[in-house]
Amino acid sequence: MPLTAEAETALVHRVRAGESCAFEPLLDEHLPHIRAFIALKLPVSHLVDELAHETFIFAFRNIADFQPGTSLRAWLRAIAWNLVRSELQRYAREQTNLSKFEIARHAELAQHHREADGGEIEALQGCLERVPDGTRRLLAMKYTEQRSTEEMAGVLGRSLEWIRITLFRVRSELRRCIEGKIHAG
């Protein structure tokens, strides 16, 4: 049975007088409503329980600030709303920090890759300068123009097998050349 306004006010006075057990009926009366209020604002089950708990702890500790004759439920809702807002702000800050960390981490990794790849790219360019013009044209057709090996065979008048074997050999030579330059450098 719901508490009357007079019974609620009497319980508040008893709690203020130091009778902590008088807070229990107030808790029983308002807890379901406060939990529902929080759940509508912040539908995360563990946070609903946590914030409802914090709401009633704050209310108990600050019962002297409550003005008897006004709505205890409205006062509890205001406390709960402030806790929900604080939690949302904390979550937003955390997400912002995570986002900034992620951006910084990506930039750091990109810089690391640029530094690591810088030597490989320079080595590749040096190795490509040693490749004969005809073979360089074959590489350009495959990797710059992105032609299929079948198309390349038709354009160059060579067999498909010759194209594939030649590309394999050139890639192997380039890999050895790059590794040699990197290890030497």
SVG drawing of the C-alpha trace seen along z (x, -y; Angstrom):
<svg xmlns="http://www.w3.org/2000/svg" viewBox="-2 -23 78 45">
<polyline fill="none" stroke="black" stroke-width="0.4" points="0.0,0.0 1.5,-3.4 2.5,-5.8 0.4,-8.8 2.0,-12.3 1.7,-12.6 3.3,-9.2 6.1,-10.0 6.7,-13.3 6.7,-11.6 9.3,-9.1 11.5,-11.9 11.4,-13.6 12.3,-10.3 15.3,-9.8 16.4,-13.4 16.1,-12.7 18.6,-9.8 16.3,-6.9 17.9,-5.3 15.5,-2.4 12.7,-4.8 14.4,-5.3 13.6,-1.7 9.9,-2.3 10.9,-5.3 13.3,-3.2 10.7,-0.5 8.2,-3.1 10.3,-4.9 13.0,-2.4 10.9,-0.8 10.0,-4.3 13.6,-5.5 14.9,-2.4 12.4,-2.8 13.3,-6.5 17.0,-5.7 16.4,-2.7 14.6,-5.0 17.4,-7.5 20.3,-5.1 19.3,-1.5 22.3,0.3 21.2,2.8 24.3,2.7 24.2,-1.1 20.5,-1.2 21.2,0.7 24.3,-1.3 22.8,-4.7 19.6,-3.8 21.8,-2.7 23.8,-5.9 20.6,-8.0 19.3,-6.6 22.7,-6.8 22.9,-10.5 19.3,-11.0 19.9,-9.4 23.1,-11.4 21.4,-14.7 17.9,-14.2 18.4,-17.4 18.3,-19.3 14.9,-17.8 12.0,-20.2 9.1,-18.2 5.8,-18.9 7.3,-18.8 7.5,-15.7 10.1,-13.2 9.8,-11.4 10.6,-14.5 13.6,-15.2 14.8,-11.6 14.3,-11.9 16.4,-15.1 19.2,-13.3 18.9,-10.4 18.9,-12.7 22.1,-14.4 23.8,-11.0 22.6,-9.9 24.0,-13.2 27.3,-12.7 27.5,-9.1 26.7,-10.2 29.3,-13.0 31.9,-10.5 31.0,-8.1 31.3,-10.9 34.7,-11.9 35.9,-8.3 34.7,-7.9 36.4,-11.1 39.6,-10.0 39.4,-6.6 38.8,-8.2 41.8,-10.6 43.9,-7.6 42.9,-5.6 43.7,-8.6 47.1,-9.1 47.8,-5.3 46.9,-5.2 49.1,-8.2 52.0,-6.6 51.6,-3.3 51.4,-5.1 54.6,-7.0 56.3,-3.8 55.2,-2.2 56.4,-5.2 59.7,-5.0 60.0,-1.2 58.7,-1.4 60.9,-4.3 63.9,-2.1 62.1,0.6 60.7,-1.9 64.2,-3.5 65.7,-0.1 63.0,0.9 63.6,-2.2 67.3,-1.5 66.7,2.1 64.2,1.1 66.9,-1.1 69.0,2.0 66.1,3.8 66.4,3.8 63.9,1.6 61.9,4.6 61.5,6.2 60.6,2.8 57.9,2.5 56.6,6.0 56.4,4.9 54.7,1.6 52.0,3.5 51.4,5.8 51.5,3.4 50.9,-0.1 48.5,0.7 47.1,3.7 46.8,5.9 46.1,9.6 48.9,12.0 46.7,13.2 46.4,9.6 50.1,9.1 50.9,12.3 48.7,11.0 50.2,7.5 53.8,8.8 53.3,11.8 54.6,14.2 53.2,17.3 51.3,17.1 53.8,19.4 56.7,17.1 54.9,14.1 54.3,15.9 57.8,17.3 59.4,14.0 57.3,12.1 58.2,14.7 61.9,14.4 61.9,10.6 60.0,10.5 62.5,12.9 65.4,10.9 63.8,7.6 63.1,9.2 66.8,10.4 68.0,7.0 65.8,5.1 66.8,7.4 70.4,6.9 70.1,3.1 68.2,3.1 70.7,5.4 73.7,3.5 72.3,0.1"/>
</svg>
